[in-house]
Amino acid sequence: MSNPEVVVHRDGDLLAAAAAARLVTRIVDAQAARGFASVVLTGGRTGTAVLDHLNRSAARDAVDWSRVDLFWGDERFLPSGHADRNETQARAALLDHVPLDPSRVHVMEPSDGKYGDDPEAAASAYAALLATLAGTEDVPAFDVCMLGVGEEGHVASVFPDSPAVHEKERTVVAVRDCPKPPPTRVSLTLASVRAAQEVWLMTTGEAKAEAVASALDGADEVALPAAGAVGRSRTLWLLDTSAASAVPALFKPSLA
């Protein structure tokens, strides 16, 4: 597993624009190396802003979108097309504007989908999909897994001291009674996140500073799940100046 790197941007908009540029480069490099790329998307303000910036960038068309596999780190278990679903927001920001292969857009089932109002079945189906695509592993070695970070240090829908953060066997879980609405979700576990070659943790605002600092300082992942979100070859924290205000000095973050 990799050691964390920290890059600090002036504000959230610049962070999103820079992350979008990084993502284009990473996808193009992966496609040049083996013909396709795989990316785990995240929701929330920053994750959606990255996709919006990518859509508005001239570099967007450097990507062969028909050879990109898209996944989600978590999803709100709501009806298809609901405005609060990460899929809905991603489609509006980018996915509906590029020539993706629909068979390579791997969504988590909604609450009105084929498994009905059964998040456990939806989670099991997504785990089975990942295993099928991974070959000999449980989860594909994603090129990039993008994550937001909550004020209490959650990533995806893995919250502190929750059943999801204690999960050791399953790659995808149903999450009930979330401390943030909506209460029911489907999420990758930390083991699945750690299958990614690169993990990018993107967050902004002073309210996140303590969680960021604690994760970088080696907090236990049960108490602060972001500390357990580590990539195989790279773990990149992309922060604005407020979120980076308490970063431990040993990281000497670069201001981009």
Solvent accessible surface area in square Angstrom, and as a share of the most:
residue,aa,sasa,rsa
1,M,141,0.63
2,S,22,0.14
3,N,125,0.64
4,P,45,0.28
5,E,71,0.32
6,V,11,0.07
7,V,16,0.09
8,V,10,0.06
9,H,5,0.02
10,R,158,0.58
11,D,56,0.29
12,G,27,0.26
13,D,94,0.49
14,L,55,0.27
15,L,0,0.00
16,A,1,0.01
17,A,35,0.27
18,A,25,0.19
19,A,1,0.00
20,A,3,0.03
21,A,62,0.48
22,R,69,0.25
23,L,3,0.02
24,V,11,0.07
25,T,78,0.45
26,R,51,0.19
27,I,2,0.01
28,V,52,0.30
29,D,79,0.41
30,A,3,0.02
31,Q,15,0.07
32,A,89,0.69
33,A,87,0.68
34,R,111,0.41
35,G,26,0.25
36,F,74,0.31
37,A,0,0.00
38,S,6,0.04
39,V,1,0.00
40,V,0,0.00
41,L,4,0.02
42,T,17,0.10
43,G,13,0.13
44,G,35,0.34
45,R,192,0.70
46,T,21,0.12
47,G,2,0.02
48,T,35,0.20
49,A,32,0.25
50,V,0,0.00
51,L,2,0.01
52,D,51,0.26
53,H,30,0.13
54,L,0,0.00
55,N,31,0.16
56,R,154,0.56
57,S,43,0.28
58,A,102,0.79
59,A,44,0.34
60,R,55,0.20
61,D,106,0.55
62,A,67,0.52
63,V,10,0.06
64,D,52,0.27
65,W,8,0.03
66,S,51,0.33
67,R,85,0.31
68,V,0,0.00
69,D,18,0.09
70,L,4,0.02
71,F,4,0.02
72,W,2,0.01
73,G,1,0.01
74,D,11,0.06
75,E,3,0.01
76,R,51,0.19
77,F,12,0.05
78,L,30,0.15
79,P,60,0.38
80,S,72,0.46
81,G,56,0.54
82,H,70,0.31
83,A,73,0.57
84,D,63,0.33
85,R,0,0.00
86,N,7,0.04
87,E,22,0.10
88,T,36,0.21
89,Q,47,0.21
90,A,4,0.03
91,R,77,0.28
92,A,70,0.54
93,A,10,0.08
94,L,4,0.02
95,L,7,0.03
96,D,95,0.49
97,H,93,0.42
98,V,14,0.08
99,P,99,0.63
100,L,28,0.14
101,D,48,0.25
102,P,112,0.71
103,S,86,0.56
104,R,57,0.21
105,V,17,0.10
106,H,17,0.07
107,V,44,0.25
108,M,2,0.01
109,E,39,0.17
110,P,15,0.09
111,S,22,0.15
112,D,89,0.46
113,G,25,0.24
114,K,151,0.64
115,Y,81,0.31
116,G,29,0.28
117,D,118,0.61
118,D,58,0.30
119,P,1,0.01
120,E,75,0.34
121,A,30,0.23
122,A,1,0.01
123,A,3,0.03
124,S,73,0.47
125,A,29,0.22
126,Y,7,0.03
127,A,23,0.18
128,A,59,0.46
129,L,56,0.28
130,L,0,0.00
131,A,44,0.34
132,T,106,0.62
133,L,83,0.41
134,A,21,0.16
135,G,60,0.58
136,T,139,0.81
137,E,99,0.44
138,D,96,0.50
139,V,10,0.06
140,P,18,0.11
141,A,44,0.34
142,F,0,0.00
143,D,3,0.01
144,V,0,0.00
145,C,0,0.00
146,M,1,0.00
147,L,1,0.00
148,G,26,0.25
149,V,7,0.04
150,G,7,0.07
151,E,109,0.49
152,E,68,0.31
153,G,0,0.00
154,H,19,0.08
155,V,1,0.00
156,A,13,0.10
157,S,0,0.00
158,V,1,0.00
159,F,4,0.02
160,P,41,0.26
161,D,101,0.52
162,S,18,0.12
163,P,120,0.75
164,A,7,0.05
165,V,4,0.02
166,H,90,0.40
167,E,35,0.16
168,K,146,0.62
169,E,154,0.69
170,R,135,0.49
171,T,19,0.11
172,V,3,0.02
173,V,4,0.03
174,A,23,0.18
175,V,13,0.07
176,R,131,0.48
177,D,125,0.65
178,C,14,0.08
179,P,97,0.61
180,K,93,0.39
181,P,111,0.70
182,P,22,0.14
183,P,74,0.47
184,T,29,0.17
185,R,9,0.03
186,V,1,0.00
187,S,0,0.00
188,L,1,0.00
189,T,2,0.01
190,L,8,0.04
191,A,50,0.39
192,S,0,0.00
193,V,1,0.00
194,R,63,0.23
195,A,9,0.07
196,A,0,0.00
197,Q,52,0.23
198,E,18,0.08
199,V,0,0.00
200,W,4,0.01
201,L,0,0.00
202,M,2,0.01
203,T,3,0.02
204,T,15,0.09
205,G,25,0.24
206,E,132,0.59
207,A,64,0.49
208,K,40,0.17
209,A,7,0.06
210,E,136,0.61
211,A,5,0.04
212,V,0,0.00
213,A,16,0.13
214,S,39,0.25
215,A,10,0.08
216,L,14,0.07
217,D,104,0.54
218,G,63,0.61
219,A,34,0.26
220,D,89,0.46
221,E,40,0.18
222,V,42,0.24
223,A,66,0.51
224,L,18,0.09
225,P,0,0.00
226,A,2,0.01
227,A,24,0.19
228,G,4,0.04
229,A,2,0.01
230,V,30,0.17
231,G,0,0.00
232,R,98,0.36
233,S,71,0.46
234,R,74,0.27
235,T,3,0.02
236,L,0,0.00
237,W,6,0.02
238,L,1,0.00
239,L,0,0.00
240,D,14,0.07
241,T,63,0.37
242,S,45,0.29
243,A,0,0.00
244,A,13,0.10
245,S,81,0.52
246,A,52,0.41
247,V,21,0.12
248,P,26,0.16
249,A,88,0.68
250,L,130,0.65
251,F,41,0.17
252,K,164,0.70
253,P,50,0.31
254,S,64,0.41
255,L,129,0.64
256,A,66,0.51
